[in-house]
Amino acid sequence: MSTEARSVSADGTEIAFEQSGTGPPVVLVASALADRSDTTKLAALLAEHFTVINYDRRGRGASGDADAYTPDREVEDIAALVAHVGGSASLFGSSSGAVLALRAAAAGVNVDRLALYEPPFVVAEGDDGPPKDLARQITTLLAEGRHSDAVTYFMTRVQGMPRIAVFFMKLMPKMWRNLTGLARTLPYDIAVMGDTQQGRPLDPAEWKGVAVRTLVLTGGKSPAAFQRAARALTEILPQADHRTLPGLNHGAVVMAPKKIAPQITEFLKG
């Protein structure tokens, strides 16, 4: 059973979420082009052990938004959700949502533990990163009302999807309509990532506030760049471990939640 509710962030934006389960609280932080529907199955599995907050990031689903955006606003959203469950909680984030969870912990949100799936840092020269003008390209496409093209550009040039895969996704109208509806939030995830995808080592000073126990998960079928990013992150955090899950790729949170949930549960239970 789950209940729907809303919390109010520091800037007055309403953040919609579903709460399920009992036990220590964990907040699920979604990736780019995702809302809480993408983590519904994972939430149900974790709710057997935890109080799970599965929320729509601002500008997505049933959540509100504001005219001006900075990643700090999304950190405040997480802080409001953590306050709702009693003042402290663990966080699970995937892809850019993992980086947002890290930013929340670094900013001083009262986080118990961090479980992260494939934060998409690009830390080695030669690893494929997004185009240097990604923000400009996406902003231009959105300003021209070309939301479908913005999603296609992001999926092919950033996520590395083959164009044929995107073509078949477009043949599923409900799925594609949901993705294009989320396109306006792509600049948010680009801002969350900042300059961490330039093929340079992570800046320890940027993450020095992350002092909690952290587990970084990667999929064994994902590109090697994700493994390098995970190792780089664990090297600069004081209490971090990296674990590779065989047979999984970047879409595992949606496609294989039954294989990820036990890893999260074991770690968060300590």
C-alpha positions in Angstrom: 0.0 0.0 0.0 1.2 3.5 -0.8 -0.2 6.9 0.0 0.2 10.0 -2.1 1.1 13.3 -0.5 3.0 16.6 -1.1 5.7 18.5 0.7 6.5 22.1 0.3 10.1 23.1 -0.6 11.9 26.2 0.6 10.8 28.2 -2.4 7.2 27.2 -2.0 7.2 24.6 -4.8 5.0 21.6 -4.0 6.8 18.2 -4.4 4.5 15.2 -5.0 5.5 11.8 -3.7 4.2 8.3 -2.8 5.0 6.9 0.6 5.0 3.2 1.2 6.3 0.6 3.7 7.6 0.9 7.2 11.0 1.1 8.7 14.0 3.4 8.2 13.3 6.0 5.6 14.8 6.1 2.1 14.2 8.7 -0.6 14.5 7.7 -4.3 16.0 10.3 -6.6 15.2 9.8 -10.3 17.5 10.2 -13.3 17.1 12.4 -16.4 13.9 11.9 -18.4 12.4 10.0 -15.5 9.7 10.6 -12.9 8.5 8.4 -10.0 6.8 6.0 -12.4 10.2 4.7 -13.4 11.0 3.7 -9.8 7.6 2.3 -8.8 8.8 -1.3 -9.0 12.0 -0.6 -7.1 10.0 1.3 -4.5 7.6 -1.7 -3.9 10.6 -4.0 -3.4 12.3 -1.7 -0.9 9.0 -1.0 0.9 9.3 -4.5 2.3 12.1 -3.2 4.5 11.9 0.6 4.6 9.6 3.6 4.5 10.1 4.6 0.9 9.6 8.1 -0.5 9.2 7.9 -4.3 8.9 11.4 -5.5 8.5 13.4 -8.7 11.5 15.8 -9.1 10.4 19.4 -9.7 8.9 20.0 -13.1 7.9 16.4 -13.5 4.8 14.4 -12.9 2.5 15.9 -10.3 5.2 18.2 -8.8 5.3 21.9 -9.2 8.1 24.1 -10.5 9.4 27.6 -10.3 10.5 30.1 -12.9 14.2 30.1 -12.0 16.2 26.9 -11.6 19.4 26.0 -9.9 20.5 22.5 -8.5 20.2 24.1 -5.0 16.4 24.2 -5.4 16.4 20.4 -5.9 18.6 20.0 -2.9 16.0 21.9 -1.0 13.3 19.6 -2.4 15.2 16.6 -0.9 15.6 18.4 2.4 11.9 19.0 2.6 11.2 15.3 2.0 13.8 14.3 4.6 12.1 16.6 7.1 8.8 15.0 6.3 10.0 11.6 7.4 11.5 12.8 10.6 14.7 14.8 9.8 17.0 12.1 8.4 16.9 9.5 5.7 19.0 7.5 3.3 19.0 8.4 -0.4 19.1 6.2 -3.5 19.8 7.9 -6.8 20.5 6.7 -10.3 22.5 8.3 -13.0 22.2 12.1 -12.7 19.9 11.5 -9.8 22.8 9.9 -8.0 24.8 13.1 -8.5 21.9 15.1 -7.1 21.8 12.8 -4.1 25.5 13.4 -3.7 25.0 17.2 -3.9 22.3 17.0 -1.2 24.6 15.1 1.1 27.5 17.6 0.3 25.2 20.5 1.1 24.4 19.3 4.6 21.1 17.5 4.2 20.8 15.0 7.1 21.6 11.8 5.1 22.1 8.5 6.9 23.5 6.6 3.9 23.9 7.0 0.2 23.3 4.3 -2.4 24.1 5.3 -5.9 23.7 3.6 -9.3 26.1 4.7 -12.0 26.7 8.4 -11.4 27.7 9.5 -15.0 30.9 11.3 -14.2 33.4 11.4 -17.0 36.8 11.3 -15.3 39.3 10.1 -17.9 40.5 11.8 -21.0 39.3 9.7 -24.0 36.1 8.5 -22.3 33.0 9.5 -24.2 31.3 12.5 -22.6 28.5 14.7 -23.8 29.0 17.4 -26.5 30.7 20.5 -25.2 27.7 22.6 -26.3 25.1 20.2 -24.9 23.4 22.9 -22.8 23.1 25.3 -25.7 21.9 22.6 -28.1 19.1 21.4 -25.7 18.1 25.0 -24.8 17.8 25.9 -28.4 15.7 22.8 -29.3 13.4 23.5 -26.3 13.0 27.2 -27.2 12.0 26.2 -30.7 9.4 23.8 -29.2 11.2 20.8 -30.6 10.8 18.6 -27.5 10.9 15.3 -29.4 14.2 16.4 -31.1 15.6 17.4 -27.7 14.9 13.9 -26.3 16.3 12.3 -29.4 19.5 14.4 -29.2 19.9 13.6 -25.5 19.4 9.9 -25.9 21.7 9.5 -28.8 24.5 12.1 -28.0 24.5 11.8 -24.2 23.1 8.4 -23.3 24.6 6.7 -26.3 21.5 5.0 -27.5 21.5 3.7 -31.1 19.2 5.7 -33.4 17.3 2.5 -34.2 16.4 2.0 -30.6 15.1 5.6 -30.3 13.1 5.0 -33.5 11.3 2.0 -32.0 10.6 4.0 -28.8 8.8 6.5 -30.9 6.5 3.8 -32.1 5.2 3.5 -28.5 3.1 6.7 -28.3 2.5 6.6 -24.6 6.1 6.2 -23.7 7.3 8.8 -26.1 4.7 11.3 -25.0 5.9 10.9 -21.4 9.5 11.4 -22.4 8.7 14.5 -24.5 6.7 15.8 -21.5 9.9 15.5 -19.4 12.1 17.2 -22.0 11.8 20.6 -20.4 13.7 19.3 -17.4 16.8 18.2 -19.3 18.5 21.5 -18.5 18.0 20.7 -14.9 20.0 17.5 -15.1 22.7 19.2 -17.2 23.0 21.8 -14.4 23.2 19.0 -11.8 26.1 17.4 -13.6 27.9 20.7 -13.9 31.5 20.3 -15.2 31.9 16.7 -14.0 31.7 15.2 -17.5 34.8 16.9 -19.1 37.2 13.9 -18.8 39.0 15.4 -15.8 39.5 13.9 -12.3 36.8 14.7 -9.8 37.4 17.7 -7.6 37.6 16.4 -4.0 36.7 19.9 -2.6 33.3 19.7 -4.4 32.3 16.6 -2.5 34.1 17.1 0.8 30.8 17.4 2.6 29.9 13.8 1.8 31.0 12.0 5.0 28.4 9.3 5.2 28.7 5.6 4.3 28.2 5.4 0.5 27.8 2.4 -1.9 28.4 3.0 -5.6 26.8 0.3 -7.8 27.7 -0.2 -11.5 26.4 -2.7 -14.1 28.8 -5.3 -15.5 27.5 -4.7 -19.0 27.8 -0.9 -18.8 30.7 1.0 -20.6 34.0 1.0 -18.7 33.7 4.7 -18.2 31.0 4.1 -15.5 33.4 1.7 -13.6 36.2 4.4 -13.8 33.8 7.0 -12.5 32.7 4.8 -9.6 36.2 4.0 -8.6 37.2 7.7 -8.8 34.3 8.6 -6.6 35.1 6.0 -3.9 38.7 7.2 -3.9 37.7 10.7 -2.8 34.9 9.8 -0.3 36.0 8.8 3.1 33.5 5.9 3.5 32.7 4.6 0.1 32.6 1.2 -1.6 32.1 0.1 -5.2 30.3 -3.0 -6.3 29.8 -4.2 -9.9 26.6 -6.2 -10.6 27.1 -8.8 -13.4 24.8 -8.7 -16.4 23.3 -5.2 -15.7 23.5 -2.0 -17.7 22.6 1.7 -17.2 18.9 1.0 -17.5 18.9 -1.6 -14.7 16.9 0.5 -12.1 13.9 0.3 -14.5 14.6 -3.0 -16.2 16.0 -5.1 -13.4 14.9 -3.7 -10.0 14.8 -7.2 -8.5 18.6 -7.5 -9.0 19.3 -4.0 -7.5 16.9 -4.0 -4.6 18.8 -6.7 -2.5 22.0 -4.8 -2.9 20.4 -1.5 -1.7 18.6 -3.3 1.2 21.8 -5.1 2.4 23.7 -1.8 2.4 21.1 0.4 4.0 20.4 -2.1 6.8 24.2 -2.0 7.5 
